[in-house]
Amino acid sequence: MKIVAFERSVQGTGASRRLRNSGKTPGIIYGSKNKPEVIELDHNALFHALRKEAFHSSILDIEVGGKSQKVLLRDYQMHPFKPLVLHIDFQRVSATEKIHMRIPLHFTHAEESAAVKLGGAIISHIANDIEVTCLPADLPEFIEVNLSKIEVGHSIHAKDVPLPKGVSLVLHVEQENPVLVNARVPTVKAEAVETAVAAPAAAPDAAKEKDAKA
């Protein structure tokens, strides 16, 4: 994904306010042993870009002064109640250095699982992304979590998900192995099933009581 930015010559609170009033957003590019570079971007274009999932998890080509460099979105600040991007941070990336990123999870094929089709389970997404490390060239836009095999009462953990080549979980995720998704039958439905199972068992007792009265 490519974005265009412009060099910013003035800094400070007042300058940033005037910049925002003119439809621009202040930002900064840092990292890769080069000095930080202050920039400005068209606010409307940036606002719409931030609504795209790929903008948050992909290597971006940012052009400043006719020169392009590869960066990652690292942070941005929004106005407390207005649809206004106040500031944005990008980090330069090197093709030879591994990066840490939170990658979106795409849950698929839940409707094909026995938990949903036969067990009436509800699939609960405990996490919507996962932190991985890889070289920039191996960075996936998203990671798919196939739910077709999940059963009632079972969970899928981070280490259960196949990762693309060159991608691995960061150390703390590897150690903690958190739950990403689980399949549970709603409490009300579970109680109804228990009642239905118990009812036939009561029938013979009722029949014996009737015979005794006769």
C-alpha positions as CSV (number, residue, x, y, z in Angstrom):
1,M,0.0,0.0,0.0
2,K,1.4,3.4,-1.0
3,I,0.9,6.7,0.7
4,V,2.2,10.2,0.0
5,A,3.5,12.6,2.7
6,F,5.2,15.9,2.6
7,E,8.1,17.4,4.6
8,R,7.0,19.5,7.5
9,S,9.1,22.6,8.1
10,V,7.5,23.9,11.3
11,Q,6.8,22.2,14.6
12,G,5.1,22.9,17.9
13,T,1.6,22.9,19.3
14,G,0.5,26.0,17.5
15,A,1.9,24.9,14.1
16,S,0.2,21.5,14.5
17,R,-3.1,23.1,15.2
18,R,-2.8,25.3,12.1
19,L,-1.9,22.3,10.1
20,R,-5.0,20.4,11.3
21,N,-7.2,23.4,10.5
22,S,-5.9,23.3,7.0
23,G,-6.9,19.6,6.5
24,K,-3.5,18.1,7.2
25,T,-2.2,15.7,9.9
26,P,1.2,15.9,11.4
27,G,3.3,12.8,11.7
28,I,6.8,11.4,12.2
29,I,8.9,8.7,10.6
30,Y,11.6,7.2,12.8
31,G,13.9,4.1,13.1
32,S,16.5,2.3,11.1
33,K,19.4,4.4,12.5
34,N,18.3,7.5,10.5
35,K,17.2,10.7,12.2
36,P,13.5,11.1,12.7
37,E,11.6,12.9,9.9
38,V,8.7,15.1,10.6
39,I,5.9,15.0,8.0
40,E,2.4,16.0,7.1
41,L,-0.3,14.0,5.3
42,D,-3.7,14.8,3.8
43,H,-6.1,14.1,6.6
44,N,-9.0,12.8,4.5
45,A,-6.9,10.3,2.6
46,L,-5.3,9.2,5.9
47,F,-8.6,8.9,7.7
48,H,-9.9,6.5,5.0
49,A,-6.7,4.6,4.9
50,L,-6.9,3.9,8.6
51,R,-10.3,2.2,8.1
52,K,-8.6,-0.5,6.0
53,E,-7.3,-3.6,7.9
54,A,-4.2,-3.8,5.6
55,F,-3.0,-0.3,6.6
56,H,-2.5,-1.6,10.1
57,S,-0.7,-4.8,9.4
58,S,1.2,-4.4,6.1
59,I,4.5,-2.9,5.0
60,L,3.7,0.5,3.6
61,D,5.5,2.5,0.9
62,I,5.6,6.1,2.0
63,E,6.8,8.7,-0.4
64,V,8.3,11.9,1.0
65,G,9.9,14.5,-1.3
66,G,9.9,12.1,-4.2
67,K,11.7,9.4,-2.3
68,S,10.0,6.2,-1.2
69,Q,10.8,4.2,1.9
70,K,9.2,1.2,3.6
71,V,7.5,1.7,6.9
72,L,5.0,0.3,9.4
73,L,2.2,2.1,11.1
74,R,3.2,2.1,14.8
75,D,0.8,4.5,16.5
76,Y,-1.8,7.2,15.8
77,Q,-3.9,9.5,18.0
78,M,-7.6,10.3,17.4
79,H,-9.6,13.2,18.8
80,P,-11.7,12.1,21.8
81,F,-15.0,12.6,20.0
82,K,-14.4,14.1,16.6
83,P,-13.5,12.0,13.5
84,L,-10.1,13.6,13.5
85,V,-6.6,12.1,13.3
86,L,-4.4,14.2,15.5
87,H,-1.0,12.6,14.9
88,I,0.5,9.5,13.3
89,D,3.8,7.6,13.8
90,F,5.6,5.4,11.2
91,Q,8.6,3.2,11.8
92,R,11.1,2.4,9.0
93,V,11.9,-1.2,8.4
94,S,14.9,-3.0,7.1
95,A,14.7,-6.0,4.8
96,T,17.3,-7.9,7.0
97,E,15.8,-7.1,10.4
98,K,12.9,-9.0,11.9
99,I,9.9,-7.0,13.1
100,H,7.2,-7.6,15.7
101,M,3.6,-7.0,14.5
102,R,0.1,-7.7,15.7
103,I,-1.6,-9.5,12.8
104,P,-5.4,-9.8,12.4
105,L,-7.0,-13.2,12.7
106,H,-9.6,-14.3,10.2
107,F,-11.9,-17.0,11.5
108,T,-13.3,-19.2,8.8
109,H,-15.6,-22.3,8.3
110,A,-17.3,-22.1,11.7
111,E,-20.6,-23.0,10.2
112,E,-19.1,-26.3,9.0
113,S,-18.0,-27.5,12.4
114,A,-19.8,-30.2,14.4
115,A,-19.9,-27.8,17.3
116,V,-22.2,-25.5,15.4
117,K,-24.0,-27.8,13.1
118,L,-24.8,-30.6,15.6
119,G,-24.1,-29.2,19.0
120,G,-25.7,-25.8,18.7
121,A,-22.6,-24.2,20.1
122,I,-21.7,-20.5,20.0
123,I,-18.2,-19.6,18.8
124,S,-16.6,-17.0,20.9
125,H,-13.6,-15.0,19.6
126,I,-11.3,-14.4,22.6
127,A,-8.7,-12.6,20.5
128,N,-8.9,-10.8,17.2
129,D,-5.2,-10.6,16.4
130,I,-1.9,-12.2,17.4
131,E,1.6,-11.0,17.8
132,V,4.2,-12.5,15.5
133,T,7.8,-11.9,14.4
134,C,9.2,-12.2,10.9
135,L,11.2,-10.5,8.2
136,P,9.3,-7.7,6.4
137,A,9.1,-9.8,3.2
138,D,7.3,-12.6,5.1
139,L,4.7,-10.4,6.9
140,P,1.2,-11.7,6.2
141,E,-1.7,-9.4,5.9
142,F,-3.8,-11.7,8.1
143,I,-3.7,-15.2,9.6
144,E,-6.5,-17.7,9.0
145,V,-8.0,-19.7,11.8
146,N,-9.9,-22.7,10.4
147,L,-12.8,-23.6,12.7
148,S,-14.2,-26.6,10.8
149,K,-12.8,-29.2,13.2
150,I,-13.6,-27.4,16.5
151,E,-15.9,-29.4,18.9
152,V,-18.2,-28.4,21.7
153,G,-16.2,-27.5,24.8
154,H,-13.0,-27.2,22.9
155,S,-10.7,-24.2,22.4
156,I,-8.1,-23.2,19.8
157,H,-4.8,-21.9,21.3
158,A,-2.2,-19.7,19.6
159,K,0.2,-22.7,19.1
160,D,-2.6,-24.6,17.3
161,V,-2.8,-22.2,14.4
162,P,-0.5,-23.0,11.4
163,L,1.6,-19.9,10.6
164,P,2.9,-18.9,7.1
165,K,6.5,-19.8,6.3
166,G,9.0,-17.5,8.0
167,V,6.5,-16.3,10.6
168,S,6.7,-17.3,14.3
169,L,5.0,-16.3,17.5
170,V,6.8,-13.8,19.7
171,L,8.3,-15.3,22.8
172,H,5.7,-14.3,25.4
173,V,2.8,-15.6,23.2
174,E,4.7,-18.9,22.6
175,Q,5.1,-19.3,26.3
176,E,1.6,-18.3,27.4
177,N,-0.2,-20.0,24.5
178,P,-3.4,-18.0,25.0
179,V,-6.9,-19.1,23.9
180,L,-8.0,-17.5,20.6
181,V,-11.4,-19.0,20.2
182,N,-13.7,-21.5,21.9
183,A,-17.0,-23.3,21.3
184,R,-19.6,-23.3,24.1
185,V,-23.2,-24.3,24.3
186,P,-25.3,-21.4,25.8
187,T,-26.3,-22.1,29.4
188,V,-30.1,-21.9,28.7
189,K,-29.8,-24.4,25.9
190,A,-27.6,-26.8,28.0
191,E,-30.2,-26.7,30.8
192,A,-33.0,-27.5,28.2
193,V,-31.0,-30.5,27.0
194,E,-30.5,-31.8,30.5
195,T,-34.2,-31.5,31.2
196,A,-35.1,-33.4,28.0
197,V,-32.7,-36.2,29.0
198,A,-34.1,-36.4,32.5
199,A,-37.7,-36.5,31.4
200,P,-37.8,-40.1,29.9
201,A,-36.1,-41.4,33.0
202,A,-39.0,-40.2,35.1
203,A,-41.7,-41.9,33.0
204,P,-41.2,-45.5,34.3
205,D,-41.5,-44.2,37.9
206,A,-44.8,-42.6,37.0
207,A,-46.0,-45.8,35.4
208,K,-45.1,-47.8,38.5
209,E,-47.0,-45.4,40.8
210,K,-50.1,-45.7,38.6
211,D,-50.0,-49.5,38.7
212,A,-49.6,-49.4,42.5
213,K,-52.8,-47.3,42.9
214,A,-54.7,-49.7,40.6
